[in-house]
């Protein structure tokens, strides 16, 4: 079955450490996205990528970094510069053609800074 | 910049009641609109989307939404809710030249037996 796999499901990090969240898709979608979900704030866009080796900042990119070396993979690194990293992180992908546009989401990674 | 507003943050209904969740957007040009649902413990999934044509869009599980351009709205409706509709619902906007979705803050729906 095609879909998006996010790992791990739960992640604990000590303050001051960087951590990388994995996102892999086998849907052959061109675009991939990272959102952060906090209670009462909906989904806020961190980074997105429409093509390999290219990505753009979203609304809350500070303290995060990404790479897109392969079409299938879009890992997100939460750096020690992110002041409030404890959150639920969602990865999504979509075809870019308008007729089929629409996100498929992964199951998310819950990051807790301890 | 575009934005999406969902004014109902928490809604509690009894089974068989009718549902209408509000969604208003701010953008002056062409838009595409989406409703996503997140059931407890599950990933977000698409309920329905509007791209063009008939402004009344039907989705999965008996949900529908109506795009009213003059009101900048895309409200979600269901004539008779079930306990299994308990979930969080998100409205999202794609602008005409855009390539990413802007989400509202979500509405938590609880359906009581």
HADDOCK unambig.tbl for C-alpha pairs under 7 A between the chains (distance, minus, plus):
assign (segid A and resid 40 and name CA) (segid B and resid 105 and name CA) 5.89 0.50 0.50
assign (segid A and resid 41 and name CA) (segid B and resid 105 and name CA) 4.87 0.50 0.50
assign (segid A and resid 42 and name CA) (segid B and resid 103 and name CA) 6.53 0.50 0.50
assign (segid A and resid 42 and name CA) (segid B and resid 104 and name CA) 5.85 0.50 0.50
assign (segid A and resid 42 and name CA) (segid B and resid 105 and name CA) 3.70 0.50 0.50
assign (segid A and resid 42 and name CA) (segid B and resid 106 and name CA) 5.55 0.50 0.50
assign (segid A and resid 43 and name CA) (segid B and resid 103 and name CA) 5.91 0.50 0.50
assign (segid A and resid 43 and name CA) (segid B and resid 105 and name CA) 6.97 0.50 0.50
assign (segid A and resid 105 and name CA) (segid B and resid 43 and name CA) 6.52 0.50 0.50
assign (segid A and resid 105 and name CA) (segid B and resid 44 and name CA) 5.97 0.50 0.50
assign (segid A and resid 106 and name CA) (segid B and resid 43 and name CA) 6.34 0.50 0.50
assign (segid A and resid 107 and name CA) (segid B and resid 42 and name CA) 6.76 0.50 0.50
assign (segid A and resid 107 and name CA) (segid B and resid 43 and name CA) 4.71 0.50 0.50
